Amino acid sequence: MNKNILKSIQFAISNGTEYDKKRKNVKTFGSDWMKFPNTERSIGIFPLNEMLEKSARVFGSNIALRTKTPQGWCEYTYSQLLSSVKRVADYLRRRGYRKGNFIGIIGENSPEWVISFMAIQWIGGVAIPLDPRAREMELHPIFDHSGLRAIFASTRHLAILTRMKESGDFRKDRLVISMQETGKDDHLPRILSDFRDDAEREKVSLEDLAVIQYTSGTTGSPKGVMLTHQNISSDINSLYQAVVFDQRDRFFSVLPIHHAYEGTAGNWLPLSVGASITYSRSLRSKEMLEDARETEPTVMLAVPLLLEKMFLGIQKRLDESPRYVKGIMVLLTGCASLLNGISKRSGSKFGFRKLRERMGFGKLRFFVSGGAPLLPWVQKGLEDLGFVVLQGYGLSEASPVLTLNPPQETRLGSIGLPIPDIQIKLVDPDPEGIGEIAAKGRNVMLGYYRNEEATQEAFTPDGFLLTGDMGYEDKNGFLFITGRRKSIIVTKGGENIFPEEIERLLLESPFIEEILVVRGHHSKTGDEEVQAIIYPNFEELNHHLLREGIERLNAEEIRKVLQEEIDERGKKLAAYKRIMYFTVRTEEFPKTTTNKIKRYLFEQQDLKRK
């Protein structure tokens, strides 16, 4: 029997799952024997430290983590990962850290980040992942609120922590451990060489706290989301039941690991099934594609902005191609569409196989899109090139995934179906069926750390988590998001306007890079109206104006082009939803970790219509 198949069977048995003898082996990728949602298979629900121990026992020689360095590829097998985790755990215990202690991690995606996180779990500690892009003024309230006792930090964050210690914003008795080599004693390379790998795994229950995930989202007020081992592990199990994953998968990690989306779905899930994770050196397209070509990923998590830039990059290269290449592309597109009508996706997969292989995504099973709504034209454009894009939905408070599109049947614009063991309902739906999305399941948080009032407000009387997102479901149960509850604009006539609906429509314009639709007032009448703040695509505007014979960008011409786009695309909207006034930004909007615009910074502004 194939060695990898034997490992899968052993792993299933070790988790108390009965292997289905009717299935002769593990089905190959792309087969449809496992429909979504599916509750036939389970990998079990375990504390995170136990999950790692089981994976190391079954998949010991498999590559778990890797990243490219100037010296070449740095790789850890599952056995080496567990050994490293035990050494760091031994160090932490010798320094006096025990079960229940709060320990932070701040740094870029790397194997060392995962080793630090799992070492905290090994001793039964509580990990506090921190945003590596956060400024000192953003970190200070989290340090103060959490009371963390130690922190693992990458080299570039050591200077920040030193300054914070000197200014009194970071207690001097807190231990700082560098994840890279330094001249001081407390750094991972020295710990991994000097300490023993026989530290025993701390016994923790599923109800014990594993992570406090600080999140401000788009509201600006950081809250500590308390996630237990059961919360995270049950979400992993639900995802596993929804989509086939196993040790043959190669995950490609580009999103920040401190975020719950990349943490759970992009790291702890693959580590639970023996898959490998490659950390891209950066988001620069050259390095990212080089890493992808060398590792041939099968799964990649992304946010919509990344997928949009990827698709537009492909389009731009094709537009700059010789005429005969464009002709071939037109022919391929036509043939692919014809074949797709006979067998779904087959034409696109075959016709554009070489293009995907040149990008390093020839073996990619699917992109998973989350963190923000995916524009339908981006999804369709990628699917026309043979990519499979699964849009999902969740939030940190749910560990985080709640819904996902089935690989066999994706719906444009939909966030999919509830994954197994998740209950979804719509609270107070209006006559059109739009209500607030609420969720219940073992993956839902305990509450907000030291914030009982916010915890009470987050749940319905019957225990459903209120997401703050408004949406509806179609006749087949697929969910669609219309916007945020707090962002709704209500007209004098009582109509509800969802800014996100207007934003999605305007973002189809090649001249609009980013847009924020807000509530405003007419300067003379005082009447409430729909207004917008626009960050243009200056490169596209420049090309367009050059074709019109205008050699230099100027504010008047920019406004003229944008107004034409707003007027033309606004014809698709009801009159009360149309943008009446807009201003232009010359720099990108500030964003959250998942590239959502920090809406709260602008919603209180009242644009002055001239």
N, C-alpha and C positions, 0 to 999 in steps of 0.2 A: 504493500500500500504506500502511496505517496507520503513522504515524511510530513509535509505541511498539512495534508488532510488528517493524518493521524494526530497531529498536534491540536487541530481544531476539535476533534472528537474528545481527546483527553481534557481539553479545556472546558468543553461543555459538561463532561462528567464531573470534573472537579468542582464545578459550580452548582452541582445538584440538578442539572438539566438532563432530561432523557433524550438520547440521540435517536432520531427517527430512522429506524432501520429500513423503511421503505425508500429512503433516499440513499442511493448508493454512494454518493460523495457530496462534497460541498459544491453547489451549483456555480457555474461560471458567471462572470459579470455580464449583466444585460439580460439574463434569463428572467422570466416573469413568474416563477413559481411562488415567490413571496410577495403577495399583494399588500398594499398599504391602506389603512393601518393593519398591522398583523400582530397578534398576541400569542402565536404558537411557540416562539423561541424566546429565551431569556438568558442573559448572562448572570443574572442574580443581582442583588443589591447588597453591597458590602461597604464597610468603611474604606476610605481611600488608601490607607496604608496597607490594608489587607489585599485590596485590589492589585496594588503594585507587586506585593509578594507573590500572589497567584500568577500574575503575568510572567514574572521572572522565573518561576518554577517551570512553567510550560513553554515559554518562548525564549529561554535564556540566551541562546546564541544569535537570535534575531537582532537586527539593528533597531534600536528604539529611537535614538536622537542623533541628529547630525547637523553640522553647519560648516560652511567653508571659511577657512582662515587663510592668511597669507602663506602659511606653511602647507596648506592642503586641507582635505576634509578631516574634521574632528568628529569622531563617531563614538557612540556608547551603545553596546549591546544591552539587552535587558539585565543580564547578570552584572555587567559593569555599572549600570545605572543603580541597581539595588545596592551594590557594594559601596558606591559613592554616597548614596543616601544614608547608609548605616554609619559611615565614617563621620559625616557631618552631624548626624544625630548623636553619636558618641561625644563629639566636641561640645554640642549644646548641653548635654546632660552634665558633662564635667564642668561647664561654666555655670551650672545651677538652674538651667531651664527645665521646666517640667510640664506635665499635662495641663492644658488650659491656659498656658502663657500666650500672650498676643505678640506675634513677631511679624514685622513688615518685610516686604520685598519691593525694591524699586530698581528697574533696569530694563534693558532692551531684551528682546526674545533671544534665548540662548539655552543650551543644555544646562548651564550653571543655574539659570533661573528655575528650571524644573527640579534640579537636584535640591536647591534651597527650599522650594515649596514642599517637596516630598519629605525632606528631613524634618520640617516642622510637623507634618502629618505623622511621621514615624514616632515622634515623642508625644503625640497627642496634643500638640499645640494648635493654636488658631492662627492661620495665615491671613495677613492683611496686604493684598496686592495693591500697589500704588501706581498711578499714572506716571510714566517716565517723562512725560512732557509737562507735568505740573510745575508751576512756579512755587517759590518759597512761601508766598502768601497763601497759596492754595494748600500746601502741605501742612503748614502750622496748625490750622484748626483740626485736621485729621489726627495729627500726632497728639494733640491736646485731648481730643474727644475719646480716642481709642485707648490711650494710656499704654501703647505698645512698649515692650521692654527691650526690644532689640530690633535691628533691621539689617537685612542683606541688601547691599547696594553695588551697582556697577561702578567702574572707575570714575566715569564722568559725573556721578552723583556724590562722590565723596567730598568734593570741594563745597558743594551746596550744603551738605550736612555739617561740615566743619564751620561754615559761616553761620548756620543756624544755631550751632552750639555756642559760638562766640557771642551771638546776639541774644541768647537766652531763649530762642524759639524751639530749641531741641535740648532736652535734659542731658547733661554731661555724663550721667551715670548709665545712659542707654548704650548698649553695645552696638557697634557698627562693624559688620563683617563684609569685607570686599569680596565680590565674586570673581575678581581677577587679581593677579599677583601685584603686590605692593611691597614697599619696604618695611611694612609693619607685620606683626605676628598674625593678626586675625584676617587671613584671606584664604579663599577656598583651595588654591593649589597647595598651600602648606598643610591645611587641614586634611586634604585627601591623601597626603603622603605620610603624615605623622600620626593619624588616629586609626583606631581599629575598626574593622567592619563586622563586628559581632554584636552590635547594639540590638537588644531585643525590641521587637515591635510592641509599642504601647497598646494595651487593650482599650479600645474605645467602642462606644455603642453608636448605633445609627443616629440616635437622638443627640449625640454630642456635637458641639459647634465645630465646624471645620474651617470656615472662611467668614470674614467680615468684608463685604464688597462695598466700598464707598462709591456712591454714585450721586451725581448732581443732575444727570440727564440734561434736559433743556430748561429746567426750572431754576437752576442756580444754587439751590440749597443742598449741600452734601448730607447724605444720610447713610448710615452704616447698615447694609442689608445683611442680616444674620442667616447664613446658610449652614445647615447641618450636613453630616455625611450622607444621611438618607436623601436630603434634597438633591444633592449633586449626583449621587449614585443612581437614584431613580430616574433622573433625566437622561443619564447615560443609557440606562436600560431601555427606556422608552424609545430613544433614538435608534438603538440597536435593533429593536423590534420593528421599527418603521422602515429602515433601509439596511440592506445587507452590507456589513463591514467584516473584514477578517484580517489575518496577519499578512495577507498579500497586498493590502492597501498601503499606499505611500502618500501621507498627508503633506501638503506644502503650506507652511505657516508664514503668513505675511502680516496678519493683524496683531495688534498688541495683546500679548498673552495675559496681561493683568485684567483684561476685560472678561466678563463671564462668558460671553459668546465664544471667543477664541479659547478661553481656558477650558470650558466643559466640552464643547463640540470639536475643538481643534487640537486638544492635548489629552485630557483625561479619557475621552472616548477612545481615541486610537491606542492609548497605552493600556486600555482594558481589554483589547482584542489582539494585542501583539503586532499591531501595525507600526510603521516607522513614521517619524516626523522630521521633515527637513525645514530648518529655519532659514528663510531667505536673508541674504546679507543686508538688503535694503529694499525699498520700494522703487528705487531707480530702475527703469525698465531694462537697461542693459544687464545689470547684475542679476535682477530677478529672473530674466529669461535665460541667462547663462546657467543659473542654479537649477531652473526647471528642466533645461535640456539634459543636464547631467544626471538628474534623479528621476525624470519621467513620472511626475506625480499622478495619482489616480483621483485624489480629492483635494479641493482647495476651497477654503472659506474666504469670502470676500464681502465687502460692503458695496452698495450700488455705485458710489463714486469711482471706486477702483475698476469695476466692470465697465462703467461708461467710458472712462479714459482708455481702457484696453480696446474697447470696440472702436472708439473714434480714432485711435492710433492705427488700427488695422485699416479702417476706411481711408485715412489720410495716405498711408503707404500705397494703397490700391489706386487712389486718385492721382498719385504722382507717377504711376507706372506707365510704360509705353502703351500706345493705342492698342497694339495687338494683344497685350496682356489683359487690358480691360475687356476686349472682345471675348477672350477665353473665359473671363470671369462671368460675363453675361451668359455665355453658353452653358457654363457649369451651373449657374444659378437656375436657369431654365430646366436643365436636365434633373437637377436636384429636386426642384419643386414637383416635377412630374413623378419621380420615384417616391417622394414623400407622400404623394396622394395614394400610392399603392401600398406602401409600408411606411408607417410613421417614422420620420427622422432618417430613414435608410439612405435617401438620396443625398442629404446634406452631410451625413457622416462619411459617405464614400467620396463625394465630389470634392470636399475640402479637407480630406485627410492629410495631404501634404502640407497645407498651410498650418494646420494644428501641430503637425510634427515639427515643423521649423520653429514654432514658438516654444516647443518643449512640452506641449500638451497633447501629444498624440495618444497617450494612454489614459488621458483624463476621463473618468467616469462622469463627473459632474462638478460644477461650481455650486456652492451653497451661498445664497445671498441673504444677508440679514443686517440688522442694525438700523435700517431705514427703508422706506419703500423703494422698490426697484421700478424704474420707468419702463413701461411695456415695450417701447421701441428699442430699448437697449437689450432686453431679454429676447425679443424676436430677432434682432440683428445677430446676436450671438448664436441663437438656435438655427438660424439660416446658414451659419457657418459650420454646423454640426456639433456645437457644444450643447450640453444639457445643463440647464440652470434651474436649480431648486430654490425657490424663494421660501423663506421661513419667517417666523415671527416669535418674539419672546421679549423678556426684560430681566434685568438682574434679579429682581424679586422672585423669579420663577426658575432660576438656576441655569440657563435662562430660557430654554426653548419650549414653546407651547404648540406651535403648528409648523407644518412643513408640506410642501407640494409632493405628492407621490412621484417617484421617478418615472413610473409608467404613464402618468397623465398629469402634466403640468397645466396650469391655467394662467394665462397672461393677466397680470395685475392682481392676482390672488396671493394671499399669504398661506394658502393651503388648507389642510385638514388638521384637526387636533391630533397630536401624536398619541399612541396608546397610553392609557391610564390618566389622560388629561381630560377634565370636563370643562367645556366652554359654554357660556351663556351670554346673551345680550341683555343688559339691564336697561329698563325703561325705554324700549324701542319706540320710535315715532311712527306715524302712519306709513312711512316708506320703509319701515323695518330697520332703521338705523338706531343702534343703541350702544351703550358702553360695553366693551368686551371685558368679561370677567372670567377668571379661571380658578379651578380647584384641582389639587393633586398633591402627591407626596413630594413633588419638586418645589412647592411653594414655600417661601421663607418662613422662619419663626416670627420675624418682625424686624423692626428697626432698632438697632442697639441704642439703649438709653433714650428712647423717644417713643414712649407709650402713646402719646397723643397721635403722632403720625401713623403708628401701627393700627390704632383703632380706626382711623380714617381710611386706611387702605383696604379694609375688608367689609363685605356686606354682612348683615346679621346671620346669614346662613353659611358664612365662612368662605365666600368667593373673594379672590383678590381682584380689586378694581385696577385695571391697567391704565386708565386715563385715555385710552384710544377708542374712538368711535368706529363702528363698522357694521356690516351686514353680511348675511350668508345667502348664497344662491340656492337653487332648488336641489343641488347635489351636496350641499353642506360645505362648499368651499367658502372661506371667509375673505372679505375684502375690507380694507381699512379706508375710511373717508377722511380722518384727521384726528387731531387731539381735542379732547373735550374742552380744555382750557383755552384753546385757540379759536373756538367758534365765534364768528361774527354774526350777531343777530340784528336784522334790519328793523326799521320802524314798522314794517308790515308783518313782522314776526317770522320772516324766512331765515333759515339757518344757512350760513355760508361757511364752508370748510376751506380755509386758505390753502391747504395742501392740494385740493382739487385744481385750483387755479394755477398753483406753482407747477404741478406736473404738466399741465397743458403748455405753459409758457416755456418750460425747460426743453420742449421739443424744438425750440428755435435755436439755430446754430449761433445766433448772436448773443444769447443769454447764457452765461456760465452758472450763475447762482441768482436766486430770487427769493425774497421774503415778502409775502402778502400780509398786510396788517390792517387793523382798524384805524381809520383816520377821520378827520372832520374837514368840511369845506370851510375855508378861511372867512368867507363872507356870510354864508347862511348858518354855519355851525352844524349843518346836517352831517350825520355819520355816513361815511362812504368807504369803499374798498380802495386801498392805496398799496403801493409796492416800493420796495427798495431793490435795485437791480445792480448786480456786479456783472458787467458785460464780458463777453469773450472778445477781448481787444484784438487778438490776432485775426479772428474771422472778420471782424468789423473792418480792420485795415485792408485785408484782401478784397472785401466787397467794395470799399470806397475807392480803392485803386482801380478796380474794374470800371467804376463809375467816373473815373478821371479826376478823383479828388486825392491829391498826393499826401496830405497830412490829416491825421485824426484831429477833429475839433469837437468841442462839446455840443455845438449846434447840430452837426451832422449825426453824431452818436444818438442824440435824443430823437432826431427825425427817424432814423432807422428803427430804434426801439419802439417808438410810438406806432409805426407802421406794423411791426410785429404784434404788438398788443391789440391793435384794432382788428387785424386780420384774424388772429387766433381767438380773439374775444367773441367773434361771431358764433362760435360753438357753445358759448355760455348764455345762460339767461341774463337778461339785461341787468338785473340787480346784482349779479356776480361780477360784472365787468370792472376792470381797473380804471379809476377816474383820474388818478394822479400818481406819478412815480418820481423817485429821485435815483441818482446814479452814484454808486460807490466805485472807488478806484482801487480797492483792495478786497481780498476775500473776506467773507464773514468769519468771525471766530466760531470754532466748532468744538463739539465734544469728542471724546475718544473714537466714537463710531462715526465721525464725520457728519453729525447732525448740527445744523446751525443752532447756536445758543439763542433761541428765539426770545427768551426772557429779557435779553439785553436791549431789544428793539421794540417790544410790544407796547411799552409805556411811552414811546416817542410818538408825538403827533406831527406828522410831516406838514410843513407849511406850504400850502398850495399858493402859487403866485398868480 
